[in-house]
Amino acid sequence: MSVERQCPQCGSSDTAHVQRGLAGATDERDQFFACNSCGRVTYEIVSRTQREIRVGRLEPGRAVRLGGSDYIVSRVLKVGLNESLVYVKPNPDPDSALTRLRQGHR
């Protein structure tokens, strides 16, 4: 089953999906898709160490910045002794009051 991904920047569906995988066709620790129209990279899953999780205070609902774009953490899944997968989704409104509260700003 193929999911059509739409670029949050320009709205184009002309995207190329790069699946996470350290064995096989790709050697990527992160999963993302790249827009062929505007060139933007949008992350879906990023791999982080336990230390990076603690230092970045990555937890569900928290706003984060990856590659110059704003995301909301939707899930953190521990998959190894020193690796966690952080599921993210684009933040549609990085200046919203809810986002500022999630980030701990008052």
N, C-alpha and C positions, 0 to 999 in steps of 0.2 A: 504494500500500500504506500503510495507516494503522497506526501503532504505538500500542497502548494504553499510556498513561503512568499510573503509579500514584504518588500523592503519598507521599514518604518520611516525612512527618510523621504523617498520619492514615490512610494506606492507601487513600484514596478513588480511584476511577478517573474521577471527575467532574472532568476537567481540560480546560483550554483551551491549545492549543499556539500559541505565537507564533514563527514562523520568522524567522530572520535574513534581511535583505534590504534593500538601500538603493535598490531600484527595484521598482516594482510595488505590490502591495496594502499592504505594510508598509514602514516606514522605521525598522527596528530594527538596531542594530549587534550585538546579542546575541540568542541563541536561547534560549528558556526555555519552561516551561509553568507555568500558574497553576492552583492547586487551587480549584475553586469551592466546596468544602466548608469548608476552613479558611483559605483566602486566601493560603497560602504560595506564593512564587515559587521555582521550582527551575530553576537555570541548566543548560544543556547545552553551549553554546558561547559564549565571551565573546571580544570583539575587544579586543586590546591593541596598543599601539605597541611598537616594539623597546626603547625606554627603559623602559617599564613591565615588559616581560619581564625585562630585566636587573635593575632595582631590586627587583622582587618575587621574583627568582630562580625564575621559573616554569619548571619542567621536569617531565617525566613522573614520576609517583610521589610528587610533592611535595604536601603538604597545604596548602590555601589556604582563606581565609575570604572569602566573597562574600555580600553582603546579609545578614550575620548568621548564615549557615549554613556548615558545613564541607564542603569538597569535596576530591577527589583529582584532580590533573591527570593525564589519560590520554594526551594528545597535544598537541603544539604544532606548528602548521603555518604557515609563512610564506606569505602570499598576496599581498603587495604590497611596494612599496619600504619602507613604514613601518607595515605591519600584519601581525599574526599572529593566527590563530584558536587559542584555547586550549580544548580539549575537556575538560570536567570531568564528574565523576560524584559524586553525594552520598556523603559519607564515613559509612558505617554506624556506625562506632565511633570518634569523634574522640579518645577518651581511650586508645586502644590503644597498646601499647608500640611496635608497628610504625610507627604514625603519628608518634609522638614521635621515633623514629629517623630517619624520612624528613624530619622538620622540622629535624634537626640537634641535637636536645636529647639530653642524656645523663643 
